[in-house]
Amino acid sequence: MESRNFVAAREMVAGGSWLIPTMNQELRLAKPPLPTWAVAAVQEVVGPTENLALLRLPAAIIATLLVLFFWGLVRELTAGRPAERADPGRTAWLSALVLASSLLIITTGREGQWDIFANSFLVGALWLLVRGWRSTGAGYASFAGAGLLLGLSILSKGPVALYGGLLPFVGCYASRLNEARAGMRTHGRGALLAAVVALGVGCAWPLYILYHVQPAALAVAQTEVTAWRERHVQPPWYYWNFFVFSGVWVVAALASLAVPYARRRLTPFLPYALALGWLLSSLVLLSLVPEKKERYMLPLLPPLALLATGILRYWETAFAQQQATRTDRRLLRFWVGVFTLVCVAAPVAMALAKLPGFGPATLRFSIGTVLCGLLAVLVVRGGGQQLRPPVVVGGSLTLVALLITLLLPAYPLWEARREEAGLHHLRHVRQLPAIAGMPWYSMQEMHVKQVWAAGQAVPLWRIPTDSLPLERLPFATFSDRRSLSELPARWQQQLQIDLIDSFYLGRERKDGKWYISVVKHR
């Protein structure tokens, strides 16, 4: 997904159309262009670059916005709750920290793809919608802002986030699950304004595409609809492990889903029925779609983070006021046990992985082991013995920061652990003087990762549909075969074909090999 986004952005910056994107000089209409525009804007500022940190910067910024939007949404949803009178805003900022440190947010927020954009703008729209519905005035500014953000969500990934996030939230907010639903009836015009703005912004690009390249757009739309039924098909229960993706908060997340335990305890801190209904309805709607991927669970993370925060707030209050039950103490100690297990497992995993720079004799391993050990001791003492939940919360946040610092640099090494030595890849051979300055063509469909590695477009030469580009001779060809046997015989009589070099597609020889040839006049 990243390669598709980056290749399309590269071609925009190289002189292609920003409104009718291309990928390897083919129309790229399968996804809306907003995330690609963001990456292209970065390249306009810093110049053409293959620095992944810079290219992923827009996604990181949008992930940060997601956390801030969620903070605002939780402030609106918890305003007036009994616990907020004693400690205003604590639930909101703790919810933001929980969401920011959740596993799925961390992994998707560092990748330059579409989902984080769509879901971030959606959460921002939900915040402004709730703000508008709860305002004493007309609230038109909030509704207009909500419509704008909904439109940006559509421009990021079509109606996907609206289906998995907006529909279940609004449905639950308008139902008896929400104690404050009366405000919706008095703000009908504001909601209509939000809908009009959202459709105006979100549909602008699709309508432009339909007007200019209607046949291609309709064909792509049909392909995408079919993909929902036929690609990446998983069983309905594929998302049932969603709570795991909360990461270090998994114990609190599971406790919040146990309705008999959680409902009475969480109600003073947040609208429990609304949050649980939002989560479960999103889960059901996402599970109904045959096509499933892990990152498609992003709409589940905000309500899950809210529920987990409710458990944390309850534990803080109950233990501080000496009102915790035996079940509360058992759950807190179980969380401490899981935390300690992770602290022990991290250094063990570093040792067993045997990655360069991460082994037992390295400074990184020593620092990681000492810090994990100290964290485990502090949390066992403060959380397990003294029964102080804030110690476990602080330890969990620190552990996430530590693991990110230690393990993210190890990820490229982990991916390359089985790479065979001496393999040439396209990023190495693309600088060959023999093909410098020439047009490049691929004889078969080239994977988008290879197109990105090429550093420029390598359009497909469709034979015999495409004519022989004599005016572009000499040019380089990329093929999965040594000889260009697919060329018509009459062409081969006019051309001289010299095999120049080859490159491997993956980290191992079994992943395949392509060949580079130069085609010129005899």
C-alpha positions in Angstrom: 0.0 0.0 0.0 2.8 2.4 0.8 4.5 1.7 -2.6 1.3 2.6 -4.4 0.9 5.8 -2.5 4.6 6.8 -2.9 4.7 5.9 -6.6 1.6 7.9 -7.4 2.9 10.9 -5.4 6.3 10.7 -7.2 4.5 10.9 -10.6 2.5 13.9 -9.5 5.7 15.8 -8.5 7.4 14.7 -11.7 4.8 16.5 -13.8 1.7 14.3 -13.7 -1.8 15.3 -12.9 -2.8 15.9 -9.3 -6.5 15.4 -10.1 -6.2 12.3 -12.3 -3.4 10.4 -10.6 -1.3 7.8 -12.3 0.8 4.9 -11.0 3.5 3.7 -13.3 1.8 5.9 -16.0 -1.5 3.9 -15.6 -4.6 5.6 -14.2 -4.7 5.3 -10.4 -8.4 5.6 -9.5 -8.9 2.8 -7.0 -8.3 5.1 -4.0 -9.1 8.8 -3.4 -6.0 11.1 -3.7 -5.8 13.0 -0.4 -3.1 10.9 1.2 -1.2 10.9 -2.0 -1.5 14.7 -2.2 0.0 14.9 1.3 3.0 12.8 0.3 3.4 14.8 -2.9 3.3 18.0 -1.0 6.2 16.9 1.2 8.2 16.1 -2.0 7.3 19.6 -3.3 8.9 21.1 -0.2 11.9 18.9 0.3 12.4 17.8 -3.3 12.2 14.3 -4.8 13.2 11.9 -2.1 13.1 8.2 -1.1 13.6 9.0 2.5 10.8 6.9 4.1 10.8 9.0 7.3 9.9 12.1 5.3 7.4 10.3 3.1 5.7 8.8 6.2 5.6 12.2 7.9 2.0 13.1 6.7 0.7 9.8 8.2 2.4 10.5 11.5 1.0 14.0 11.6 -2.5 12.7 10.8 -2.1 10.0 13.5 -1.3 12.8 16.0 -4.4 14.6 14.9 -6.4 11.5 15.5 -5.3 11.5 19.1 -6.2 15.2 19.5 -9.6 14.8 17.8 -10.3 11.8 20.1 -9.4 13.9 23.1 -12.0 16.5 22.0 -14.6 13.8 21.4 -14.1 12.3 24.8 -14.3 15.7 26.5 -17.7 16.2 24.9 -19.0 12.7 25.7 -17.9 12.9 29.4 -19.0 16.5 30.1 -21.3 16.5 33.0 -20.5 13.0 34.3 -20.3 12.7 38.1 -16.6 11.9 38.1 -15.7 14.9 35.9 -16.8 17.3 38.7 -14.0 16.1 40.9 -11.3 15.9 38.2 -12.4 17.7 35.0 -10.8 16.5 31.8 -8.9 13.6 33.3 -10.9 11.0 31.4 -10.3 12.8 28.1 -6.5 13.1 28.3 -6.1 9.6 29.7 -8.2 8.3 26.8 -6.0 10.1 24.4 -2.9 8.5 26.0 -4.4 5.1 25.8 -5.4 5.5 22.1 -1.9 6.9 21.2 -0.2 4.0 22.9 -2.4 1.3 21.4 -0.7 -1.2 19.2 -2.7 -0.7 16.0 -2.5 3.1 16.2 1.3 2.8 16.5 1.7 0.4 13.6 -0.7 2.2 11.2 0.5 5.7 12.2 4.0 5.0 10.9 2.9 3.7 7.5 2.1 6.0 4.5 -1.3 4.5 3.6 -4.9 5.6 3.5 -6.6 4.2 6.6 -5.1 6.4 9.2 -6.2 9.5 7.2 -9.8 8.3 6.8 -10.2 7.4 10.4 -8.5 10.5 11.8 -10.8 12.8 9.9 -13.8 10.7 10.9 -13.0 11.0 14.6 -12.6 14.7 14.2 -16.0 14.9 12.5 -17.6 12.9 15.3 -16.1 15.4 17.8 -17.6 18.4 16.0 -20.9 16.6 15.5 -21.3 15.9 19.2 -20.1 19.4 20.0 -22.8 20.8 17.7 -25.6 18.5 19.0 -24.7 19.5 22.6 -24.4 23.3 21.9 -27.0 25.6 23.3 -27.0 27.7 20.1 -27.3 26.7 16.4 -23.8 25.3 16.4 -23.4 25.9 12.6 -19.7 26.4 12.8 -19.2 23.0 14.5 -21.5 21.3 11.9 -19.7 22.9 9.0 -16.4 21.8 10.4 -17.8 18.3 10.9 -18.9 18.2 7.3 -15.5 19.4 6.1 -13.8 16.6 8.0 -16.3 14.0 6.8 -15.5 15.2 3.3 -11.8 14.8 3.8 -12.4 11.3 5.2 -14.2 10.5 1.9 -11.3 11.9 0.0 -9.0 9.7 1.9 -10.6 6.3 1.4 -14.2 6.7 0.1 -17.1 5.7 2.3 -15.1 3.0 4.2 -14.6 4.9 7.4 -18.2 6.3 7.3 -19.5 2.7 7.1 -17.3 1.4 9.9 -17.3 4.5 12.2 -19.9 7.1 11.4 -22.9 4.9 10.9 -22.6 2.9 14.1 -21.7 6.0 16.2 -24.6 8.1 14.9 -27.0 5.2 15.2 -26.1 4.6 18.8 -26.0 8.3 19.6 -29.5 8.7 18.3 -30.8 5.6 20.2 -31.8 5.0 23.8 -28.2 4.1 24.5 -27.4 7.8 24.7 -28.8 9.8 27.6 -28.2 13.1 25.7 -29.9 12.2 22.4 -32.5 15.0 22.8 -30.1 17.5 21.4 -30.2 15.9 18.0 -33.8 16.8 17.5 -33.1 20.5 18.0 -30.2 20.6 15.6 -31.6 19.1 12.4 -30.5 22.0 10.3 -27.0 21.8 11.6 -26.8 18.1 10.8 -28.2 18.8 7.3 -25.5 21.4 6.8 -22.8 18.9 7.8 -24.2 16.4 5.3 -24.3 18.9 2.5 -20.7 20.1 3.2 -19.5 16.5 3.5 -21.0 15.5 0.2 -19.8 18.6 -1.5 -16.2 18.1 -0.4 -16.1 14.3 -0.6 -17.8 13.9 -3.9 -15.9 16.7 -5.7 -13.1 14.5 -6.9 -15.2 11.4 -7.8 -17.5 13.6 -9.9 -14.4 15.2 -11.6 -13.1 11.8 -12.4 -16.5 10.6 -13.7 -16.6 13.6 -16.0 -13.1 13.2 -17.4 -12.5 9.5 -17.5 -15.9 7.9 -17.0 -15.3 4.5 -18.6 -12.1 3.9 -16.5 -13.8 5.2 -13.4 -16.8 2.9 -13.7 -14.6 -0.1 -14.4 -12.5 0.6 -11.3 -15.6 1.1 -9.2 -16.9 -2.3 -10.3 -13.5 -3.9 -9.5 -13.5 -2.3 -6.0 -17.0 -3.5 -5.2 -16.1 -7.0 -6.4 -13.0 -6.9 -4.2 -15.1 -6.5 -1.1 -16.6 -9.9 -1.8 -13.7 -11.8 -3.4 -10.3 -10.5 -2.2 -8.7 -11.1 1.3 -11.9 -13.0 2.3 -11.9 -14.0 5.9 -14.5 -15.6 8.2 -17.0 -13.4 10.1 -15.1 -14.0 13.4 -11.8 -12.6 12.0 -12.0 -9.4 14.0 -13.0 -11.1 17.3 -9.5 -10.7 18.7 -9.7 -6.9 18.3 -9.0 -6.3 21.9 -5.4 -7.6 21.4 -4.6 -4.6 19.3 -5.0 -2.3 22.3 -1.5 -3.6 23.3 -0.5 -2.9 26.9 -4.2 -2.0 27.7 -5.5 -5.4 26.8 -6.5 -6.4 30.4 -8.4 -3.1 31.0 -10.0 -3.5 27.5 -11.2 -7.0 28.3 -12.5 -6.0 31.7 -14.5 -3.2 30.2 -16.2 -5.7 27.8 -17.5 -7.8 30.8 -20.8 -6.0 31.1 -21.9 -7.3 34.5 -18.6 -6.2 36.0 -18.1 -2.9 34.0 -21.5 -1.3 33.5 -22.1 -0.1 37.1 -18.5 0.8 37.7 -17.9 2.8 34.5 -21.1 4.7 34.3 -20.0 7.6 36.6 -17.0 8.2 34.3 -18.4 7.8 30.8 -21.6 6.9 28.8 -20.9 3.2 29.0 -23.9 2.0 27.0 -23.1 4.4 24.2 -19.4 3.4 24.0 -20.1 -0.3 24.2 -22.9 0.0 21.5 -20.6 2.0 19.3 -17.9 -0.6 19.6 -20.1 -3.7 19.1 -22.1 -2.2 16.2 -18.8 -1.3 14.4 -17.6 -4.8 15.0 -20.7 -6.3 13.5 -20.7 -4.0 10.5 -17.0 -4.7 9.7 -17.5 -8.4 10.2 -20.3 -8.5 7.6 -17.9 -7.4 4.9 -16.1 -10.5 3.4 -12.8 -8.6 2.7 -10.9 -8.2 6.0 -7.5 -6.9 7.0 -6.0 -6.0 10.4 -5.8 -2.3 9.6 -9.5 -2.3 8.8 -10.1 -2.6 12.6 -9.0 1.0 13.1 -12.7 2.2 13.7 -12.8 -0.2 16.7 -9.9 1.4 18.5 -11.5 4.8 19.6 -14.5 3.2 21.4 -12.2 0.5 22.8 -9.8 3.1 24.2 -12.7 4.9 25.7 -13.9 1.8 27.5 -10.5 0.8 28.7 -10.0 4.3 30.1 -13.2 4.0 32.0 -11.8 0.9 33.7 -8.6 2.8 34.5 -10.5 5.7 36.0 -12.6 3.4 38.1 -9.6 1.5 39.4 -7.8 4.8 40.3 -10.9 6.0 42.2 -11.8 2.8 43.9 -8.4 2.0 45.2 -7.8 5.5 46.3 -11.0 5.6 48.3 -10.5 2.1 49.7 -13.6 0.8 47.9 -12.0 -1.8 45.6 -13.6 -5.3 45.6 -11.8 -8.6 45.6 -12.4 -8.8 41.8 -10.8 -5.4 41.3 -7.7 -6.5 43.2 -7.5 -9.7 41.3 -7.8 -7.9 37.9 -5.1 -5.3 38.9 -2.7 -8.0 40.0 -3.4 -10.0 36.8 -2.5 -6.8 34.8 0.7 -6.5 36.9 1.5 -10.1 36.0 1.0 -9.6 32.3 3.1 -6.4 32.5 5.9 -8.3 34.3 5.8 -11.0 31.7 6.3 -8.5 28.9 9.2 -6.9 30.7 10.9 -10.3 30.9 10.0 -11.4 27.4 11.4 -8.3 25.7 15.1 -8.9 26.6 14.6 -12.7 26.0 13.2 -11.9 22.5 16.2 -9.6 21.8 18.6 -12.3 22.7 16.9 -15.1 20.8 16.5 -13.0 17.7 20.3 -12.7 17.3 20.0 -9.5 15.3 23.2 -7.4 14.8 23.4 -4.7 17.4 20.7 -6.2 19.6 22.5 -9.2 21.1 23.5 -9.8 24.8 26.9 -8.1 24.3 25.5 -4.8 23.0 24.8 -1.6 24.9 21.3 -1.5 23.6 20.5 -4.9 25.1 22.1 -4.0 28.4 20.1 -0.7 28.6 16.9 -2.4 27.6 17.3 -5.2 30.1 18.1 -2.8 33.0 15.1 -0.5 32.1 12.7 -3.5 31.7 13.9 -4.9 35.0 13.4 -1.6 36.8 10.0 -1.1 35.3 8.9 -4.6 36.4 10.2 -4.0 40.0 8.4 -0.6 40.2 5.1 -1.9 38.9 5.2 -5.1 41.0 5.9 -3.1 44.1 3.6 -0.1 43.4 0.8 -2.0 41.6 0.9 -5.5 42.8 1.8 -4.9 46.5 0.6 -1.4 47.2 -2.4 -1.7 44.8 -1.8 1.7 43.2 -3.3 1.7 39.6 -1.6 5.0 38.5 1.8 3.3 38.9 0.7 0.5 36.5 -0.7 3.1 34.1 2.5 5.1 34.2 4.6 2.0 33.8 2.6 0.9 30.8 3.1 4.2 29.0 6.8 4.1 29.8 7.0 0.5 28.6 5.4 1.4 25.3 7.9 4.2 24.8 10.8 1.9 25.7 9.7 -0.9 23.3 9.2 1.6 20.5 12.7 3.0 21.1 14.2 -0.5 21.3 12.3 -2.5 18.8 11.4 -0.2 15.9 15.1 0.1 14.8 15.2 -3.8 14.9 12.3 -4.1 12.4 14.4 -3.7 9.2 17.0 -6.1 10.5 14.3 -8.6 11.4 12.9 -8.4 7.8 16.4 -8.8 6.4 17.4 -11.7 8.6 17.0 -14.3 5.9 18.4 -12.2 3.1 20.9 -14.2 1.0 24.2 -12.5 0.5 25.3 -11.2 -2.9 21.9 -10.6 -4.4 21.5 -7.6 -6.7 18.2 -5.7 -6.5 16.7 -3.1 -8.8 17.7 -0.3 -6.5 21.4 -1.4 -7.1 21.3 -1.9 -10.9 19.1 1.1 -11.8 22.3 3.3 -11.8 23.9 1.3 -14.6 25.5 3.6 -17.2 24.2 1.4 -20.0 20.6 2.3 -19.3 21.0 5.8 -17.9 18.9 8.4 -19.7 16.9 5.8 -21.7 13.2 5.2 -21.6 12.3 2.1 -19.6 9.6 -0.5 -20.3 8.4 -3.6 -18.6 7.5 -6.6 -20.7 5.2 -8.1 -18.0 3.3 -6.4 -15.2 5.9 -5.1 -12.7 5.0 -5.2 -9.0 4.6 -1.8 -7.6 7.4 -2.4 -5.1 9.7 -2.9 -8.0 8.4 0.3 -9.6 9.2 2.2 -6.5 12.6 0.6 -6.3 13.2 1.7 -9.9 13.1 5.3 -9.0 11.0 6.2 -12.1 8.0 4.8 -14.1 8.5 1.6 -15.9 5.3 1.4 -18.1 4.1 -1.8 -19.4 4.7 -2.5 -23.1 1.7 -4.4 -24.2 2.5 -6.6 -27.2 1.1 -6.8 -29.8 -1.4 -4.0 -28.8 1.2 -1.3 -28.5 3.2 -0.4 -31.5 7.0 -0.5 -31.7 8.2 2.9 -30.3 10.9 3.4 -32.9 11.3 7.1 -32.1 12.3 6.2 -28.5 15.1 3.8 -29.5 17.3 2.9 -27.8 15.4 1.9 -24.6 15.7 -0.5 -21.8 13.3 -3.4 -21.1 12.6 -5.3 -17.9 11.4 -8.9 -18.2 11.1 -12.1 -16.3 12.7 -13.9 -19.2 16.2 -13.7 -20.6 15.1 -13.2 -24.2 12.3 -11.0 -25.5 10.7 -13.9 -27.4 7.3 -12.2 -27.2 8.4 -9.6 -29.8 7.0 -10.3 -33.3 9.4 -11.7 -35.8 9.4 -8.7 -38.0 10.4 -6.5 -35.1 13.2 -8.8 -34.1 14.7 -8.4 -37.6 14.9 -4.7 -37.1 16.3 -4.7 -33.6 19.4 -5.6 -31.7 18.7 -6.8 -28.2 21.5 -6.9 -25.7 21.2 -8.5 -22.2 22.7 -6.0 -19.8 22.1 -7.3 -16.3 19.6 -8.9 -13.9 18.2 -8.4 -10.4 16.3 -10.4 -7.8 12.8 -9.5 -6.7 13.1 -10.4 -3.1 15.5 -11.3 -0.3 16.0 -14.9 -1.5 16.8 -16.4 -4.9 13.5 -18.3 -4.9 11.6 -15.0 -5.0 12.3 -14.7 -8.7 14.6 -12.8 -11.0 14.2 -10.3 -13.8 16.4 -9.3 -16.7 17.4 -6.0 -18.1 18.0 -5.6 -21.8 18.7 -2.7 -24.2 16.8 -2.6 -27.4 18.3 -0.6 -30.3 18.5 -0.5 -34.1 20.6 -3.2 -35.8 
